[in-house]
């Protein structure tokens, strides 16, 4: 027979092997989890970098010709910068190409965009530029407003006084192939815009409250001193996505409307037949009525969309929230 010491040795050896295997497995699991974590973090970083928006003041160089102006016979200062028309372009705010120096006004101070070149205006009833006798573009005929703490806090908007030279000007249409349209605040309340000290425009659009200098330009028509706001159409890919999502929302709302008669039929059957009015039946009646109200209110919002008055939209939102919570509550009875 085997001695107790040999048995003990084998038992200890087995335990040691088991612990070694367990430790190895733990290390493998930790390694796999670490690799997954690194991959997720790396992916998020790549996505963040790709979707990061370069500030207007940093858009200077051959990559951003729409934010540059050609400097004609500029004067070079002692610090290596250039001076033209009382505007000083220090190092980092200009670039050179084909023996031409291009300055970046938006990198020097807040800027606004003029649709047409200097000395040009829109032809009446069109958005094409033509030479005119107007040589001075003065956006400060309209008040400049302080930037609110919240993009929808319009009651905080107050006119602020800025110097005549507060803004620099960049020229040209930055919309490209997407095209542009004119905002008409005299006809449509939602077309109102407010010029902010940083050169951006504040709009009443909850989805896109701010328009930077890559999304708008200002211009007047020949024979008029009224300055109009031209806004870029959204990217075509975004328009396709919005159109697709719009159809999806309509299909979803249609499905909700189709469900409502069946909910009502279920409620009526249980309300008419006394033998179904036990605890389960009554909880089911409350459940289907909660869903009916929720679906009707949600369908109104989905079909009406921007045509739903804001006050009604808020009321419907509370009703939808309460009835959906109630419908799930009655499933627990």
C-alpha positions, 0 to 999 in steps of 0.5 A, a space after each residue: 500500500 502507498 504511504 500517507 506521505 506519498 498520497 499527501 504529496 500527490 494531493 498537494 501536487 494536484 492542488 498546485 496544478 489546479 491552482 496553476 491552471 486557474 491562475 492561467 485561465 484568469 490571466 487569459 480572461 484578463 488579457 482578453 478583457 483588456 484587449 476588448 477594452 483597448 479596442 472599444 476605447 480605440 474605436 471611440 477615439 477614432 470616431 471622436 476624431 473623425 467627427 470632431 468639428 474644427 473651430 472656425 478660428 482654426 480653419 486656416 490653410 490650403 485645406 480651407 480656401 473658403 476661409 481665406 482672402 488674397 492679400 494684395 501687396 501686403 506690408 510685412 511687419 517686424 514679427 514676420 506677419 503681414 498687414 493689409 487694410 488695418 488688419 494684421 495677420 501674425 504668424 499662423 494666420 496666413 499661408 502661401 501658394 503660387 506666389 500668393 499670400 492668403 490671410 485667414 481673417 477668422 483666425 485673427 478676430 470674429 468674422 462674418 461671411 459675405 456672399 458676393 465679392 467686394 463691390 458686388 451685390 445680388 441681382 434682384 430676384 436672383 442669387 447671382 452676384 453683379 458689380 455695383 456701386 456699393 463698396 462698403 458692407 456694413 452688417 452692423 446695421 443690425 444689432 449684435 446680441 449677447 450669446 445666451 447660456 442656453 440656445 433656446 433662452 431667447 429671453 436672455 438675448 440682449 443687444 451688445 455694443 461692439 466696435 465697427 471693426 469688431 468683425 472681419 469679413 470673408 467672401 464667397 459662397 461656402 455651400 458648394 454643391 449643396 446650394 443655399 436658400 434665403 431666410 425670410 423672417 418677414 414672412 416666417 417667424 422661424 426664419 429669424 436669426 440673431 447675430 452673435 459677437 463670435 460671428 455665428 447666427 442664432 436661429 429658432 431651430 431646436 435641432 440646429 440652433 447655431 449657424 457658423 460661417 461655413 453654413 451661412 452668408 450675408 448679402 444685400 440686393 442691388 438698390 437695397 440696403 437690407 441685408 439678407 441671410 442665406 443658409 446652406 442646404 444640408 448635406 445631400 447624404 443627411 437629406 437622404 437619411 432624414 427622408 428615410 427616417 421620415 418614412 420610417 416614422 410615418 410607418 411607425 405612426 401608421 402601425 400605431 393607428 392601426 393598432 388602436 381599433 383592436 385595442 378598443 375592441 379588446 376593451 369593449 369585449 372585456 367591458 361587455 362580458 361580466 365573466 371576463 371582469 376578474 382581476 386579470 381582465 380588469 388589469 388587461 382593460 387598463 393596459 390596453 386603454 393606456 396603450 390606446 391613449 399613448 399610441 394616439 398621442 404619439 401618432 399625433 406627434 409623429 404625423 404632425 411633427 413641426 406643425 404641432 404647437 409647442 404647448 400641445 407638444 409638451 402636454 402630449 409628451 407628458 401624456 405619452 410618458 405617463 400612459 406608457 409607464 402605466 401600460 407596463 405597470 398593469 402588466 405586473 398585476 
